[in-house]
Amino acid sequence: MPRKTPPADTGSGSPTGEPVYLTVGFIRRPHGIHGELIMDIHTDFPERLRAGTKVFLGEERQPAKLASARPHGTSLLVSFRGMDIPETAGRLRNTWVYVTTADRPPLPEGKVYQHQILGLRVIADDGRELGVLSEIIETGANNVYVVKTADGKEILLPAIPDVILGIDLPNGEIKVHLLEGLV
């Protein structure tokens, strides 16, 4: 089942046009009697979420510090400083958790963050401009890139090496190869 999509970061303010905040989790509900919460993971770097990590909660981006974080199945059990009883922690039910873009870890050479490629032009290997990458759907097998065409239609491209040939951030382009039947 595709992962729940966080709301768009409308408060950019970044001179590079990147978002100021990145989504790292979604708090579902309290767990136990010590103020812990079950949080869905929305980051490829859950190991950075540990005691002392500064995060921002909800649409208001309220600052908070993690008191603890530990694995819980495919989620994390987290608690926040100053929220050590279920009633206080329970107020965070259904809340998005963010970190600042400045706090993101560096990626290996040739890798990019998803937010960096949203909005890039998508160009077929035959030179045709297909549209703009408008969304990334996370599935179990591979991600799917949603390309919005000039006439408002959508093209779904599997994010696999046979289709995604290259990403050129400086020029704002993604080069793709269309498999038979994609367009």
C-alpha positions in Angstrom: 0.0 0.0 0.0 1.4 3.5 -0.9 2.7 5.5 2.0 0.6 8.5 3.3 1.9 11.7 1.6 2.8 14.6 3.9 1.4 18.0 3.2 3.6 20.2 1.0 6.0 22.6 2.7 4.5 25.9 1.7 6.9 27.9 3.9 10.0 27.6 1.8 11.8 30.9 2.3 15.0 29.1 1.1 17.1 31.1 -1.4 17.7 27.9 -3.3 14.0 27.2 -3.5 14.4 24.0 -1.4 12.0 23.5 1.4 13.1 24.6 4.9 11.6 21.5 6.5 11.7 17.8 5.5 9.2 15.3 6.8 10.7 12.4 8.8 7.6 10.9 10.5 3.9 10.8 11.2 2.7 10.3 14.8 -0.2 7.8 14.9 -1.1 7.4 18.6 0.2 7.0 22.2 1.7 3.7 23.3 2.0 2.6 26.9 2.0 4.7 30.0 5.2 6.6 29.7 4.4 9.1 27.0 5.7 7.1 24.1 4.1 7.4 20.7 4.0 5.2 17.6 5.5 7.1 14.7 5.5 6.0 11.0 8.9 6.5 9.5 9.1 8.9 6.5 12.9 9.1 6.1 15.6 6.9 4.7 17.7 7.9 7.7 15.7 6.8 10.8 19.0 6.3 12.7 19.3 10.1 12.9 16.2 10.2 15.1 17.6 9.6 18.6 17.4 11.2 22.0 18.4 14.9 21.8 17.4 15.3 18.1 15.6 18.6 17.5 12.4 18.2 15.5 9.4 20.3 14.6 5.8 19.2 15.2 2.7 19.9 13.1 1.8 22.5 10.6 3.0 25.2 13.1 6.4 23.6 13.2 6.6 23.7 17.0 10.2 22.9 18.1 10.6 19.8 20.3 13.4 17.5 21.3 13.3 13.7 21.3 13.7 12.2 24.7 13.9 8.7 23.2 13.4 6.7 19.9 13.5 3.0 19.4 12.4 0.6 16.7 8.9 -0.8 16.9 8.2 -3.2 14.0 8.3 -1.0 10.9 7.7 2.2 13.0 9.5 3.9 15.8 8.4 4.4 19.4 9.3 8.0 20.3 8.9 10.3 23.3 9.5 14.0 23.6 11.0 16.0 26.4 8.3 17.4 28.7 5.6 15.0 27.5 6.0 12.0 29.7 2.4 11.0 30.3 0.0 9.5 27.8 -2.5 12.4 28.0 0.1 15.0 27.1 1.7 12.9 24.4 -1.8 12.0 23.1 -2.3 15.6 21.9 0.3 14.8 19.1 -1.9 12.1 17.6 -2.0 12.4 13.7 0.9 15.0 13.7 3.6 15.3 11.1 7.2 15.4 12.4 9.9 17.5 10.5 13.6 18.3 10.6 15.2 21.3 8.9 16.7 20.8 5.5 20.0 22.1 6.9 20.1 19.0 9.3 19.8 16.4 6.5 22.7 14.0 6.1 24.8 14.2 3.0 24.1 11.6 0.3 26.6 9.5 -1.6 27.7 10.8 -5.0 25.0 10.5 -7.6 22.1 10.2 -5.1 19.5 12.9 -4.6 16.7 13.7 -2.1 13.2 13.3 -3.5 12.3 17.0 -2.8 15.2 18.0 -5.1 13.7 16.3 -8.1 10.1 17.4 -7.8 9.4 20.1 -10.4 12.1 19.0 -12.7 11.4 18.7 -16.5 11.2 15.2 -17.7 12.8 14.6 -21.1 12.5 11.4 -23.1 15.7 9.9 -24.6 14.4 10.9 -28.1 14.4 14.6 -27.0 10.7 15.1 -26.4 9.7 17.0 -23.3 7.1 14.9 -21.5 6.2 17.3 -18.7 7.2 18.0 -15.1 7.7 15.6 -12.2 4.8 16.4 -9.9 4.7 13.5 -7.4 6.5 10.5 -6.3 4.5 7.5 -5.2 6.3 5.1 -2.8 5.3 1.5 -3.4 6.7 -1.7 -2.1 8.7 -2.7 -5.2 9.9 0.7 -6.6 8.8 4.3 -6.6 6.6 5.6 -9.3 7.2 9.1 -10.8 4.1 11.0 -11.8 4.8 13.3 -14.7 2.2 16.1 -15.4 2.1 16.9 -19.1 1.4 20.3 -20.6 -2.2 19.3 -21.3 -2.8 18.2 -17.6 -2.5 14.5 -18.2 -0.3 12.2 -16.1 2.3 9.7 -17.1 3.4 7.1 -14.6 7.0 6.0 -14.8 8.5 3.3 -12.7 11.7 4.6 -11.0 13.9 1.8 -12.3 17.3 2.0 -14.0 15.8 0.9 -17.4 13.5 4.0 -17.3 15.2 6.7 -15.3 18.4 7.3 -17.2 19.8 10.3 -15.4 19.0 13.3 -13.2 20.6 16.6 -14.0 19.9 18.9 -11.1 21.9 21.9 -12.4 19.8 21.9 -15.7 16.6 20.9 -13.9 16.0 17.7 -16.0 15.4 14.1 -15.7 16.2 11.9 -18.8 14.0 8.9 -19.2 13.5 6.0 -21.5 9.9 5.1 -22.2 9.1 1.4 -22.1 6.6 0.0 -24.6 3.1 1.1 -23.7 4.0 3.9 -21.2 2.8 6.7 -23.4 
